[in-house]
Amino acid sequence: SDYKAATNELNTQLDKMDTIIHKYDKKGMIGGEGSMTRDLITTTNTDFAMVNVLSVIMIFIIVALTFKSFALPVILVLTIEFAITINMGIPFFTKTTLPFIASMVIGTIQLGATVDYAILMTTRFKEESHGKKVKEAALIAMEKSSVSIMTSGFSFFAACIGVSFVAKMDLIKSLVILLARGALISVVSILLVLPSLLIFCHKFIEKTTKNWP
């Protein structure tokens, strides 16, 4: 087939092939990446949606327990989901076809990787808030955390983009490109968007976080 796996064109072609095959053999099946992908799409849509929702809920609970806060989990999860949304939105504008598991893979891996950066930034912001103004604390937190966050993010980017150069399967290639791009978007979001939200929501954080300076 000239069509790529997980595309509507290939799925339509496979449906037509099934119709022809079943005229001669009711138990006949089509093998290969395209057929496997189509079967997974039809059987796992609900599971993927549930995985994304549960991932966000679990991260929310972990951050809430770590900081003993209601505001911080909301801010951190919103920042991370903002980065994920940008990453998943780019293919729409570039007319790029994504594999069906992209939303689950990006929604979990990028979420799990980025929450570490977010916790690091927030913890440093909390430490610097002792005896300092909010903006000053945020600037220092950005400066001190940026090296660790950028090193981790760029390493993640390098590992994924390297795989994209040698991967022969479209599914793997698409996923690692998404992950590589997501690493860079996450770094930018944590270094720029999160500190802004921490400054803007500082009063809300003070009222809803235990032992916040």
Summary of the structure (lengths in Angstrom):
residues: 213
radius of gyration: 21.6
end to end distance: 62.4
largest distance: 79.8
contacts: 657
relative contact order: 0.13
helix: 82%
strand: 1%
